[in-house]
């Protein structure tokens, strides 16, 4: 009887076999997470080991955001012609060339300025296609649980990847690890092509995207999105560099990142339930506060054991916040008349915010000693993490189709 109850709870949480298209998306995400996990987290460390100073590593990421903004504004009509699956498929050659090209960056210095264009093309095509697919395939009554399941599956497959990636890099180098990760990407989205395509609205235009950026009823969520854009830069760039400097090896970095993902698994299991049960706003509030406190505490960390504890703790809180905040994201995307325009407005927002933000970080990295700069960036992350709370001021009941058309 107990086993039957557990099985029923798992079935209800993941909704497997109830929504076949979501199941296919989970499989695709699992493969993508594993492939990116093998190599993605190590890119800042790779550049650091190649002798690049921190300000140049930030410049590398800054170029990525500049290119994404340019791509959105320049090739927007092209997006109207492609389905969600085609967008994701079109992204993969860019990702493969990006990871393969990293190994030649020392011999061909101009690649430093060209590779971010490849990554930007991959990011905007894949993210847009993925969000359109998830918005169209998800079930509004199970949205929190579906996002929770997505985070859980992503964490499970991503969990072993940094550890294995660290071991592989230590054994055979970055070159072959990047090549393997790139090859795996092409198998990731195959399951999605067995289901109908979701297309962007024919009304998609620069005007509609800009309109969503300044649409008053979702302005608080837009502010929270700016906080997301800034906090994630610290989490993906300066924190891994700090971990590597403190821990001293690629293998240790991979192991600690994997441990952090394991911690996120247990939290994610429950957050989807709580989000669907009406606890989404409380989760966003308290997770924002706790995440801010964790970032602030990291300024004072200098021992490997304390850093090793901070990573899984931060990942658990971050996953909790991510499930609730993304649930709000997709509820808005489903409630507005043009979900694709809303999705692209978010991509434009994140990267437009990151451009001046990273310029400021670059100045700090240029003038300050590396460890002092990295620790100072954690204080910035603590402050911007509190911006997630603005998401609670947006109510999807207000974001109605008729209201938007009259806005």
KACOR-V138589 format. One record per residue. N is the residue number from 1. D_LAST is the distance of its C-alpha to the last C-alpha in Angstrom with 1 decimal. Layout:
BEGIN
N | D_LAST
N | D_LAST
END
This chain:
BEGIN
1 | 54.6
2 | 53.1
3 | 52.6
4 | 50.8
5 | 48.4
6 | 47.7
7 | 47.1
8 | 44.8
9 | 42.8
10 | 42.6
11 | 41.5
12 | 38.8
13 | 37.6
14 | 37.5
15 | 36.9
16 | 39.3
17 | 40.3
18 | 37.3
19 | 34.9
20 | 36.9
21 | 34.1
22 | 33.3
23 | 37.0
24 | 37.2
25 | 34.4
26 | 36.4
27 | 39.5
28 | 37.7
29 | 36.3
30 | 39.7
31 | 41.3
32 | 38.7
33 | 39.0
34 | 42.8
35 | 42.8
36 | 40.4
37 | 42.2
38 | 45.4
39 | 44.4
40 | 40.9
41 | 41.8
42 | 44.9
43 | 43.3
44 | 43.1
45 | 46.6
46 | 47.8
47 | 46.7
48 | 48.3
49 | 51.5
50 | 51.4
51 | 51.7
52 | 48.2
53 | 47.4
54 | 44.2
55 | 42.4
56 | 43.0
57 | 41.8
58 | 38.5
59 | 38.4
60 | 38.8
61 | 35.7
62 | 33.8
63 | 34.5
64 | 33.0
65 | 29.6
66 | 29.9
67 | 30.7
68 | 27.8
69 | 25.3
70 | 27.2
71 | 27.4
72 | 23.7
73 | 23.0
74 | 26.1
75 | 26.5
76 | 23.0
77 | 23.8
78 | 26.8
79 | 24.9
80 | 23.6
81 | 27.2
82 | 28.3
83 | 28.2
84 | 28.0
85 | 31.8
86 | 32.4
87 | 30.2
88 | 32.3
89 | 35.5
90 | 34.7
91 | 34.3
92 | 37.8
93 | 39.9
94 | 38.0
95 | 38.7
96 | 42.3
97 | 43.0
98 | 41.4
99 | 43.7
100 | 46.7
101 | 46.2
102 | 46.2
103 | 50.0
104 | 50.5
105 | 48.5
106 | 51.8
107 | 53.6
108 | 50.7
109 | 48.9
110 | 46.2
111 | 44.9
112 | 43.5
113 | 40.9
114 | 40.5
115 | 40.3
116 | 37.0
117 | 35.6
118 | 37.0
119 | 35.6
120 | 32.1
121 | 32.3
122 | 33.4
123 | 30.8
124 | 27.7
125 | 29.0
126 | 30.3
127 | 27.4
128 | 24.8
129 | 27.1
130 | 28.0
131 | 24.6
132 | 23.6
133 | 26.9
134 | 26.6
135 | 23.1
136 | 24.4
137 | 27.8
138 | 27.2
139 | 27.5
140 | 24.8
141 | 27.7
142 | 29.7
143 | 27.2
144 | 28.7
145 | 32.2
146 | 31.4
147 | 30.1
148 | 33.2
149 | 35.4
150 | 33.9
151 | 34.6
152 | 38.0
153 | 39.1
154 | 37.9
155 | 39.8
156 | 42.9
157 | 43.2
158 | 42.1
159 | 44.5
160 | 47.7
161 | 46.3
162 | 46.5
163 | 50.0
164 | 51.1
165 | 49.5
166 | 51.3
167 | 54.6
168 | 54.2
169 | 53.2
170 | 56.2
171 | 58.5
172 | 57.5
173 | 55.0
174 | 51.4
175 | 52.0
176 | 52.9
177 | 50.4
178 | 47.5
179 | 48.9
180 | 49.2
181 | 45.6
182 | 44.4
183 | 46.4
184 | 45.1
185 | 41.5
186 | 42.2
187 | 43.3
188 | 40.2
189 | 37.7
190 | 40.3
191 | 39.6
192 | 35.9
193 | 37.1
194 | 38.5
195 | 35.1
196 | 32.5
197 | 30.1
198 | 26.4
199 | 24.5
200 | 21.4
201 | 18.7
202 | 19.8
203 | 16.3
204 | 17.1
205 | 16.9
206 | 16.8
207 | 13.5
208 | 11.9
209 | 14.0
210 | 13.2
211 | 9.4
212 | 10.5
213 | 12.9
214 | 10.7
215 | 7.8
216 | 8.6
217 | 9.6
218 | 11.9
219 | 13.2
220 | 16.4
221 | 17.1
222 | 16.7
223 | 19.2
224 | 21.5
225 | 21.3
226 | 22.6
227 | 25.4
228 | 26.1
229 | 26.5
230 | 29.0
231 | 30.9
232 | 31.6
233 | 33.2
234 | 35.7
235 | 36.3
236 | 36.9
237 | 38.7
238 | 40.5
239 | 41.3
240 | 43.2
241 | 45.0
242 | 46.0
243 | 47.2
244 | 49.3
245 | 50.9
246 | 51.8
247 | 52.9
248 | 54.7
249 | 54.4
250 | 52.1
251 | 53.6
252 | 52.9
253 | 49.3
254 | 48.7
255 | 50.4
256 | 48.3
257 | 45.0
258 | 46.2
259 | 47.1
260 | 43.7
261 | 42.1
262 | 44.7
263 | 43.5
264 | 39.9
265 | 41.1
266 | 42.3
267 | 39.1
268 | 36.8
269 | 38.8
270 | 37.5
271 | 34.0
272 | 32.5
273 | 34.1
274 | 32.9
275 | 29.3
276 | 29.2
277 | 31.1
278 | 28.3
279 | 29.8
280 | 27.1
281 | 25.9
282 | 29.5
283 | 30.5
284 | 27.8
285 | 28.9
286 | 32.6
287 | 32.6
288 | 30.8
289 | 33.4
290 | 36.3
291 | 35.2
292 | 34.9
293 | 38.4
294 | 39.8
295 | 38.6
296 | 40.1
297 | 43.4
298 | 43.7
299 | 44.4
300 | 47.8
301 | 48.8
302 | 51.6
303 | 53.8
304 | 53.3
305 | 53.5
306 | 50.8
307 | 48.5
308 | 49.3
309 | 48.3
310 | 45.0
311 | 43.8
312 | 43.8
313 | 42.6
314 | 39.5
315 | 38.8
316 | 39.0
317 | 36.5
318 | 34.3
319 | 34.3
320 | 33.5
321 | 30.4
322 | 29.5
323 | 29.6
324 | 27.4
325 | 24.9
326 | 24.7
327 | 24.3
328 | 21.1
329 | 20.1
330 | 20.9
331 | 19.3
332 | 15.9
333 | 16.8
334 | 17.8
335 | 14.8
336 | 12.1
337 | 12.3
338 | 13.9
339 | 16.3
340 | 18.2
341 | 15.4
342 | 14.9
343 | 18.7
344 | 19.2
345 | 16.7
346 | 18.9
347 | 22.1
348 | 20.9
349 | 20.1
350 | 23.5
351 | 25.5
352 | 23.8
353 | 24.6
354 | 28.0
355 | 29.2
356 | 29.6
357 | 30.5
358 | 33.3
359 | 34.5
360 | 35.1
361 | 36.9
362 | 39.0
363 | 40.2
364 | 41.2
365 | 42.9
366 | 44.8
367 | 46.3
368 | 46.9
369 | 49.4
370 | 47.9
371 | 48.2
372 | 47.1
373 | 44.0
374 | 43.2
375 | 43.7
376 | 41.6
377 | 38.7
378 | 38.9
379 | 38.2
380 | 35.0
381 | 34.1
382 | 34.8
383 | 32.3
384 | 29.4
385 | 30.1
386 | 28.9
387 | 25.4
388 | 25.1
389 | 24.9
390 | 21.3
391 | 20.3
392 | 21.3
393 | 18.5
394 | 15.9
395 | 16.0
396 | 15.3
397 | 15.2
398 | 11.9
399 | 10.5
400 | 10.5
401 | 10.0
402 | 8.7
403 | 6.2
404 | 5.0
405 | 5.5
406 | 3.8
407 | 0.0
END
